[in-house]
Amino acid sequence: MRRYFFLRFIIMFPLILLISFIAFLLLNLAPSDPAEVALRINEIVPTEQAIALMRQELGLDESFLVRYAAWLWDVVHLDFGQSFLTRTPVLNEILIALPATLWLAIVSLFFIVVISLLLSFLCVFTQGTLVDKAVRGVVFIFTAMPNYWLGLLLIWALAVKLDLFPVSGMMTKGSVILPALTLSLGYVGTYMRLIRGTMLNQLQQSYVFYARARGLPEGIILRKHVLPNSLHTSLVAIGMSIPKLIAGTVVIENIFAWPGIGRLCINSIFGRDYPVIQAYILLMALLFLVFNFMADVLQQYLDPRLTR
């Protein structure tokens, strides 16, 4: 099994190299000349001489492979270039915006775990009843609903009508509730169904019948025996959802004016800030690869039978 993880770790490097190549290729596939874009963003008239000087400054006068090798070397040293919009290092832009996104993702993950567990217990206790069907139906409606529409509904209901939470920004502690709730409700249905199905399967195992024969209450059986054996798959799936949460904040952050990396990405797309877009793509890809690898390690740790 160590050989398997070592190979998985080694394979990550060519994948990262391929992703970096695609991210850099986007700059060359863009319909606009990056040098002209950089000039227009800084309100400089894009004359032929100005474009030529800017292309030389950005290194666009070199061949594609030379520019890619130079960019990759800089990226290895955590130099993603300068933003066209702010003329500051891209890494600084990301480091400023990343904490807000991480805070939003952490709170969203907390909501996902708590709500999924509570609703799973409720559905298992009321299996086959109207309550079970109603809870699953409502949760799946939230899962199928687009994030932007769900966010607008929550703003209307909880912020405008009830005045419980602020509508936008992160000036107060409660500002994170609405965007985190919007982001988490799209995942609750998936994990509730996963946990509920696993718990119902565990209830058919022989150790549950033995526990019932001993006279243990149903709540203790579910909480101390069934739940721990049902969380293996769910923990791995939730771990793999962390990069999805971070990447999925793009829409949510723009709805709630949340100053995170998702909003930075959208502003960069509208402003054609190619260095920031490249760095964002590479960062998201790295997160997916790393968390996918960590999920495999966690699964092996939680279920040692997989190593046999």
N, C-alpha and C positions, 0 to 999 in steps of 0.2 A: 504493500500500500504506500510506503514511502516513495517507491519508484513512481507510482501513479501521480502523487502530488508533485514530485520533482518534475515530471514531464509536463504536468499542467502548468506549473510555474514557468518552465522554459518556453512553452508555447505562447505564453502571454506576450513575450517580447516581439516575435514577428507580427502578432496581431496589433500591438501598439504601433509598430513601424508602419503597418498597412493603413491603420486609421490616421496616423499623422500624415501619410502621403495623400490620402483622400482629403483631409482637412486643408492641406496646403494647395491641392489641386483646385479647390473651390475658388481660390483667389484668381486663378488663371482662367477658369470657366465663366467668371462673372462677365456680364455683358458690358460693364463700364470699365474704363481704364482706371486702375487703382490710383495712379498718379493724378489723373484729372479729378477723381473723387476727393482725394486728400486736399487738392488745391481749392475746390469749391467749398468744402467743409470749413476751411480756414479763410473763406471769403477772399480768395486770390483769383484774379482773372486768369483762366487757363490758356495762356498763350502757348505757342509751340516751344518757345524758349523755357517758359516756366515748367511746362510738362516734362521737357527733356531734363531739366535740373532735378525735378522731383523724382523722376524715374531713376536718375543716378543716385539720389539720396536714399531711395527705397531699395536700391539694388536690382531694379527691374530691367536694367540694361544687360544683366548677365543671363546665361542660359538657364533653362528650367531646373536641370539637375544640380547646377552649381548653387542656385538660389535655395533649392530644397535642402541641400546638404548644409548650407550656412544657417538656414532657419532651424533645422533639426539640431545642429550643434548648439545654437543659442537656447533652444527649448530645453535641452538636457541640462543647461546651466540656469534654468528658470528665467530665461529672458525671452518673453513672447513678443517683443517689439513694443512700439509706441502706438497708443490709440490715435486714430485720425481725428476724433472729436475733441479730445482733451489735451492731446500732445503729452500725455503722461504714460509711464510704463503700464502695459496691460496687466501685469501681475499686481500692481498696486490697485487698479480698478477692481480686480477680482477679489483681492483680499479685503477690500472695503465692503464689498457687497455680499461676500460669502457668509459671514456670521449671521446676518438676518435670514438668509435662506436656510442655514443649518438649524437655527432656532425654530423656524416655521416647520421644518421637516421633523424635528424632535417632538414638538407638541402634536403634530399630526400623527406621528407613530404612536404616541401615548394614547390618543383618542382611538386609533384603530384597534390597539390591543384591548383596551378597557371595554369599549362598546362591543367588539366582536365576542369577547369572553362572556359578558353579561347576557347578550342576546342568544349566544349558543347555549348557555345554561337554561335560559328561559324556554328555548325551543325544545331542548331535550326533556325538560320536566313536563312540558305540555305537548309531547310528541303526538302528532296526528289530530290535535284539536284545532278549533277555530283560531285560537291564539297563536299557535305555531304557524299556521298558514298565513295569518294576517301579518305577523312580524316578518316572515320571509318575503311576502309580497311587497310590503312597504320598503324593506331594505333593498330589494332588487330594483325597485323603481328608482331609488336614489342612485344605485349603481349604474343603471342605464342612462341616467340624466346627464347631459353634458355639464362639465364643471362650470362653464361661464354662466349657464342658465341657473344652475343650483346656487351659485354665488349671488346672483341677482335676487333670487327668491329669499335667500337668507338675509341679505341686506334689507329688503323690503319688510320682511317679517320681524327680524330681531333688532334691526338698527333703526328703521324708519318708524314702524308702527309701535314697537315696544320700547324703543330707545334703551336697549340693554348694552349694546356694544358700539364702539366707534366704527365709522364706515370705512375709513382708510388710514394709511400711515401706521407708524408704530410708536406713537408718542406716549401711550399708556400701556400698562401691563395687560389690560384686556383687549388690546388691539389685535393680538394674535389669535383670539378665539374664533372669530368669523372665518378668516382665511384657512386656519387649521381645520376647522370643522368642515368647510367646503372641500378641502383636499382629502380629508380622511373618509368622508361618507362614500366616496367612489370606490374605496377599497374594502369597506366593512362587509358588504354583501359577499365578496369573494372569500374572505377569511372566516366569516361566520358559517358559510356553507361548508368550508373545509373542516373547521373545528367540529361543527355539528355532525357531519358525516363520519368523522373519525371517532367521535365519542359514541355515536350509535353503534359503530362497528365494535368498539371496545366493550360495550355493554353485553355483547353476545359471547364474550370470551369466558372461559371456564373460571378464571380467578374472580370474576364478578359474581358468578353463581355461588362460589365458595364463600365469598364475603357476605352475600345475602343469607346463606345458610347459617353463618355465624351470628346473624342478627344485627349486623351493622346497619345504621340508618342510611337511606338512599343518598342523602346529602354528603355524608362522609365518604361513601363509596365513589361518588362523582368527583369530589374535591381532592381526595388524597390518593385515589387509585386510577380512576378513569382519565382525569384531566392530565396528570403528568405523562401518561402513556399516549395521550392524544396530541401533545404539543410538538412532537419531534418534527413532523412535516410542516406544521404551521410556523415554527420558529425559523426553519430554513427559508420558507417562502417569504416571511416577513423580512428576514435579513436581506433577501434579494430585492425586496421592494424599496429599500432605502434609497438606492440611486434613482429608482423610478419616482420616488417622492421628490427628490431634489430636482430632477429633470422636469417633473410635472408641475413645478411651481411657476413655470413661464406664464401661463394664462392667469393663474390665481394672483400672482404678484401684480400683474397689470390691472386686474379688476379692483384690487384693494389698495393700489398704490404702495405696495410693499417694497421697500428699497433693497431688494435682493439681487442675486445673480440672474434670475429669470428676467426681471425687468431690465437689467443691464443688457441682456442678450437681445431683447426686443428693440430697445433703443438703438443698439448697434446695428440691427438688421435694417431698421428704417433709415439710419444715418449712414448705412453702407460702411460701417467701421470694421473692415475685414480682419484686422489683427485680433480684435476682441472676439469676433465670431469664430475664428480658427481656434483660439485658446479655449473657448467655451465647448466646442465640439470635442476637442482633445480631452478636456477635463471630464466631461460626461462619459466618454468612452472608457477612460481610465477607471472611473468609479464603478461602472458596470462590470468591467473585467475583475477588479479587485474584490468587489462584494460577491461576485459569482464564485470566485475561488474560495473566499472565506465561508460562503454557504456550504460548499462541498466539505470543507474541513469540519464545520460545525455538525453537519449531518453524520460524518464518520464518528465524531466524538459522542454524539447523542445516541447513536445506534452502532455499537461495536460489532454487531453481527455482519455489517457490510464489509468489514475488513477481512472476513474469513473466506 
